[in-house]
Amino acid sequence: MEKKYNVFFADKVFEDLADIPSKIGNAILDNIEILERFPRIGLEIDRKNWKGYQLVTHGYRVLYKIDEKKKIVKIYHIRHGKMDFQ
């Protein structure tokens, strides 16, 4: 299936990934690829400290936003599910 969106990563994501075991990190990255075709698969979040989407995978939250005009999904953070959004 053809991708509809391009996925970009904020610099902070690479720091987040460095703290995640590589096997889990690779599985998370595999799931992020799904966002190229289905960016709204995640849960929409509208909170004081985060307005965007989250994809929960392997016990981690992938926090991202969608730019419809540019057809871009930007990943901002990958956080353990027990961590606060901040």
N, CA, C and O atoms as a DFTB+ gen file, in Angstrom:
344 C
 N C O
     1  1       0.838      -1.180       0.000
     2  2       0.000       0.000       0.000
     3  2       0.883       1.243       0.000
     4  3       1.889       1.305       0.706
     5  1       0.500       2.207      -0.782
     6  2       1.261       3.434      -0.957
     7  2       1.149       4.348       0.269
     8  3       0.073       4.493       0.851
     9  1       2.278       4.961       0.652
    10  2       2.229       5.867       1.795
    11  2       1.606       7.194       1.373
    12  3       1.763       7.636       0.235
    13  1       0.904       7.813       2.299
    14  2       0.210       9.067       2.037
    15  2       0.852      10.247       2.754
    16  3       0.675      11.398       2.356
    17  1       1.605       9.950       3.821
    18  2       2.233      10.981       4.648
    19  2       3.717      10.668       4.801
    20  3       4.128       9.509       4.752
    21  1       4.510      11.714       4.987
    22  2       5.918      11.545       5.326
    23  2       6.058      11.710       6.832
    24  3       5.429      12.580       7.433
    25  1       6.886      10.870       7.432
    26  2       7.112      10.919       8.871
    27  2       8.459      11.580       9.139
    28  3       9.476      11.210       8.553
    29  1       8.447      12.558      10.028
    30  2       9.665      13.244      10.447
    31  2       9.788      13.134      11.964
    32  3       8.789      12.998      12.671
    33  1      11.019      13.196      12.452
    34  2      11.290      13.061      13.880
    35  2      11.923      14.332      14.424
    36  3      12.865      14.864      13.836
    37  1      11.404      14.821      15.549
    38  2      12.063      15.908      16.265
    39  2      13.374      15.355      16.826
    40  3      13.480      14.156      17.083
    41  1      14.362      16.211      17.016
    42  2      15.667      15.775      17.523
    43  2      15.548      15.030      18.847
    44  3      16.292      14.082      19.096
    45  1      14.621      15.451      19.691
    46  2      14.437      14.847      21.016
    47  2      14.104      13.356      20.930
    48  3      14.413      12.602      21.852
    49  1      13.483      12.930      19.841
    50  2      13.088      11.528      19.691
    51  2      14.314      10.608      19.724
    52  3      14.250       9.505      20.267
    53  1      15.411      11.055      19.153
    54  2      16.614      10.223      19.133
    55  2      17.186      10.046      20.537
    56  3      17.766       9.006      20.847
    57  1      17.025      11.052      21.375
    58  2      17.415      10.920      22.784
    59  2      16.476       9.940      23.493
    60  3      16.911       9.112      24.293
    61  1      15.187      10.050      23.186
    62  2      14.211       9.125      23.775
    63  2      14.553       7.687      23.403
    64  3      14.540       6.803      24.259
    65  1      14.857       7.452      22.137
    66  2      15.167       6.103      21.665
    67  2      16.430       5.536      22.302
    68  3      16.539       4.326      22.498
    69  1      17.378       6.402      22.624
    70  2      18.632       5.950      23.236
    71  2      18.390       5.311      24.604
    72  3      19.188       4.492      25.062
    73  1      17.290       5.687      25.251
    74  2      16.962       5.156      26.576
    75  2      16.080       3.905      26.523
    76  3      15.709       3.364      27.564
    77  1      15.747       3.450      25.325
    78  2      14.855       2.300      25.149
    79  2      15.675       1.117      24.645
    80  3      16.491       1.290      23.739
    81  1      15.488      -0.074      25.199
    82  2      16.210      -1.249      24.681
    83  2      16.000      -1.379      23.160
    84  3      14.895      -1.172      22.660
    85  1      17.062      -1.720      22.446
    86  2      17.029      -1.688      20.977
    87  2      15.937      -2.576      20.374
    88  3      15.324      -2.194      19.377
    89  1      15.684      -3.730      20.945
    90  2      14.649      -4.614      20.404
    91  2      13.277      -3.931      20.464
    92  3      12.506      -3.993      19.506
    93  1      12.984      -3.291      21.578
    94  2      11.711      -2.578      21.727
    95  2      11.704      -1.335      20.840
    96  3      10.697      -1.037      20.198
    97  1      12.811      -0.617      20.803
    98  2      12.908       0.574      19.962
    99  2      12.650       0.258      18.497
   100  3      11.951       1.003      17.810
   101  1      13.217      -0.850      18.017
   102  2      12.992      -1.248      16.628
   103  2      11.529      -1.604      16.377
   104  3      10.986      -1.284      15.319
   105  1      10.894      -2.257      17.331
   106  2       9.474      -2.596      17.194
   107  2       8.617      -1.329      17.169
   108  3       7.653      -1.241      16.409
   109  1       8.973      -0.354      17.999
   110  2       8.248       0.925      18.005
   111  2       8.399       1.608      16.658
   112  3       7.420       2.109      16.106
   113  1       9.618       1.637      16.119
   114  2       9.845       2.264      14.809
   115  2       9.050       1.559      13.714
   116  3       8.541       2.208      12.800
   117  1       8.944       0.245      13.802
   118  2       8.121      -0.496      12.833
   119  2       6.669      -0.038      12.905
   120  3       6.013       0.119      11.875
   121  1       6.169       0.177      14.118
   122  2       4.785       0.631      14.269
   123  2       4.602       2.073      13.819
   124  3       3.528       2.442      13.343
   125  1       5.638       2.892      13.965
   126  2       5.566       4.275      13.493
   127  2       5.378       4.309      11.972
   128  3       4.729       5.216      11.451
   129  1       5.936       3.334      11.263
   130  2       5.768       3.279       9.805
   131  2       4.300       3.220       9.398
   132  3       3.938       3.698       8.323
   133  1       3.461       2.649      10.233
   134  2       2.024       2.568       9.942
   135  2       1.424       3.964       9.795
   136  3       0.454       4.157       9.062
   137  1       2.011       4.940      10.502
   138  2       1.499       6.307      10.448
   139  2       1.628       6.922       9.059
   140  3       0.931       7.888       8.749
   141  1       2.508       6.381       8.218
   142  2       2.632       6.880       6.840
   143  2       1.335       6.676       6.064
   144  3       1.019       7.453       5.163
   145  1       0.600       5.656       6.405
   146  2      -0.653       5.350       5.713
   147  2      -1.890       5.663       6.548
   148  3      -2.938       6.024       6.013
   149  1      -1.756       5.521       7.859
   150  2      -2.905       5.697       8.755
   151  2      -2.522       6.602       9.929
   152  3      -2.389       6.117      11.053
   153  1      -2.344       7.897       9.695
   154  2      -1.870       8.774      10.771
   155  2      -2.856       8.943      11.924
   156  3      -2.454       9.287      13.035
   157  1      -4.124       8.707      11.675
   158  2      -5.118       8.885      12.734
   159  2      -5.394       7.593      13.498
   160  3      -6.391       7.496      14.214
   161  1      -4.529       6.614      13.351
   162  2      -4.696       5.362      14.088
   163  2      -4.505       5.586      15.594
   164  3      -5.025       4.829      16.414
   165  1      -3.764       6.620      15.939
   166  2      -3.541       6.937      17.347
   167  2      -4.722       7.676      17.955
   168  3      -5.636       8.106      17.251
   169  1      -4.687       7.812      19.244
   170  2      -5.727       8.498      19.996
   171  2      -5.466      10.002      19.968
   172  3      -4.356      10.451      20.256
   173  1      -6.489      10.773      19.622
   174  2      -6.337      12.231      19.635
   175  2      -6.372      12.718      21.079
   176  3      -7.247      12.328      21.852
   177  1      -5.418      13.572      21.437
   178  2      -5.275      14.095      22.789
   179  2      -5.448      15.609      22.746
   180  3      -4.841      16.284      21.915
   181  1      -6.262      16.132      23.627
   182  2      -6.455      17.583      23.726
   183  2      -6.382      17.956      25.200
   184  3      -7.401      18.108      25.874
   185  1      -5.153      18.099      25.682
   186  2      -4.901      18.440      27.082
   187  2      -4.102      19.730      27.150
   188  3      -3.587      20.221      26.146
   189  1      -4.014      20.257      28.342
   190  2      -3.269      21.501      28.550
   191  2      -1.813      21.361      28.075
   192  3      -1.268      22.269      27.449
   193  1      -1.194      20.213      28.381
   194  2       0.228      20.053      28.072
   195  2       0.494      19.258      26.790
   196  3       1.655      19.053      26.437
   197  1      -0.559      18.801      26.077
   198  2      -0.329      18.123      24.800
   199  2      -1.598      18.134      23.963
   200  3      -2.647      17.650      24.387
   201  1      -1.480      18.693      22.772
   202  2      -2.553      18.656      21.787
   203  2      -1.978      17.994      20.547
   204  3      -1.136      18.566      19.855
   205  1      -2.430      16.820      20.284
   206  2      -1.911      16.047      19.159
   207  2      -2.439      14.632      19.264
   208  3      -3.591      14.415      19.640
   209  1      -1.600      13.681      18.933
   210  2      -1.987      12.275      18.933
   211  2      -0.979      11.461      19.730
   212  3       0.161      11.873      19.941
   213  1      -1.437      10.299      20.162
   214  2      -0.519       9.344      20.768
   215  2      -0.832       7.960      20.220
   216  3      -1.991       7.563      20.094
   217  1       0.220       7.249      19.904
   218  2       0.131       5.855      19.489
   219  2       0.774       5.043      20.604
   220  3       1.949       5.236      20.916
   221  1       0.025       4.154      21.195
   222  2       0.557       3.330      22.283
   223  2       1.037       2.013      21.691
   224  3       0.281       1.305      21.026
   225  1       2.302       1.693      21.939
   226  2       2.898       0.475      21.413
   227  2       4.012      -0.002      22.330
   228  3       4.864       0.789      22.736
   229  1       4.013      -1.276      22.657
   230  2       5.055      -1.899      23.472
   231  2       5.287      -1.179      24.799
   232  3       6.418      -1.104      25.279
   233  1       4.215      -0.652      25.387
   234  2       4.324       0.021      26.678
   235  2       4.813       1.453      26.594
   236  3       5.079       2.072      27.624
   237  1       4.938       1.992      25.397
   238  2       5.414       3.362      25.181
   239  2       4.369       4.168      24.438
   240  3       3.555       3.623      23.693
   241  1       4.405       5.474      24.651
   242  2       3.530       6.398      23.931
   243  2       4.359       7.160      22.911
   244  3       5.371       7.775      23.248
   245  1       3.924       7.113      21.678
   246  2       4.544       7.899      20.617
   247  2       3.664       9.134      20.454
   248  3       2.507       9.023      20.050
   249  1       4.205      10.302      20.764
   250  2       3.456      11.555      20.696
   251  2       3.776      12.244      19.379
   252  3       4.939      12.486      19.055
   253  1       2.720      12.557      18.619
   254  2       2.931      13.129      17.289
   255  2       1.809      14.082      16.902
   256  3       0.746      14.113      17.522
   257  1       2.080      14.854      15.861
   258  2       1.093      15.785      15.297
   259  2       1.039      15.563      13.795
   260  3       1.991      15.077      13.184
   261  1      -0.089      15.928      13.220
   262  2      -0.315      15.755      11.789
   263  2      -0.468      17.132      11.147
   264  3      -1.221      17.972      11.639
   265  1       0.254      17.358      10.042
   266  2       0.079      18.553       9.222
   267  2      -0.599      18.101       7.936
   268  3       0.042      17.550       7.041
   269  1      -1.902      18.342       7.859
   270  2      -2.691      17.876       6.717
   271  2      -2.268      18.533       5.404
   272  3      -2.210      17.872       4.367
   273  1      -1.974      19.828       5.446
   274  2      -1.620      20.546       4.218
   275  2      -0.344      20.000       3.593
   276  3      -0.252      19.853       2.374
   277  1       0.641      19.700       4.437
   278  2       1.932      19.204       3.946
   279  2       2.010      17.685       3.906
   280  3       2.990      17.124       3.417
   281  1       0.966      17.011       4.424
   282  2       0.938      15.542       4.495
   283  2       2.144      15.020       5.274
   284  3       2.873      14.135       4.825
   285  1       2.326      15.606       6.463
   286  2       3.456      15.262       7.335
   287  2       2.943      14.780       8.689
   288  3       1.990      15.329       9.242
   289  1       3.587      13.752       9.203
   290  2       3.412      13.311      10.587
   291  2       4.744      13.598      11.277
   292  3       5.786      13.094      10.859
   293  1       4.704      14.409      12.333
   294  2       5.936      14.719      13.057
   295  2       5.872      14.075      14.435
   296  3       4.957      14.320      15.222
   297  1       6.872      13.246      14.697
   298  2       6.995      12.561      15.982
   299  2       7.770      13.488      16.923
   300  3       8.863      13.947      16.591
   301  1       7.197      13.758      18.099
   302  2       7.825      14.669      19.057
   303  2       8.502      13.946      20.216
   304  3       9.562      14.369      20.678
   305  1       7.903      12.869      20.684
   306  2       8.473      12.138      21.817
   307  2       8.059      10.681      21.765
   308  3       7.017      10.328      21.214
   309  1       8.897       9.848      22.350
   310  2       8.541       8.465      22.646
   311  2       8.799       8.308      24.141
   312  3       9.939       8.362      24.602
   313  1       7.721       8.115      24.879
   314  2       7.821       8.078      26.332
   315  2       7.256       6.777      26.868
   316  3       6.308       6.223      26.311
   317  1       7.846       6.293      27.956
   318  2       7.287       5.114      28.618
   319  2       5.867       5.439      29.060
   320  3       5.589       6.562      29.483
   321  1       4.981       4.480      28.967
   322  2       3.577       4.683      29.281
   323  2       3.310       5.215      30.677
   324  3       2.277       5.843      30.911
   325  1       4.222       4.974      31.607
   326  2       4.025       5.439      32.984
   327  2       4.487       6.871      33.194
   328  3       4.220       7.463      34.240
   329  1       5.181       7.437      32.206
   330  2       5.689       8.811      32.346
   331  2       4.597       9.816      32.001
   332  3       3.717       9.536      31.186
   333  1       4.662      10.987      32.626
   334  2       3.760      12.072      32.323
   335  2       4.079      12.635      30.942
   336  3       5.180      12.424      30.432
   337  1       3.148      13.339      30.337
   338  2       3.366      13.925      29.008
   339  2       4.441      14.990      28.997
   340  3       5.030      15.237      27.945
   341  1       4.722      15.626      30.107
   342  2       5.617      16.781      30.124
   343  2       7.041      16.425      29.834
   344  3       7.905      17.302      29.815
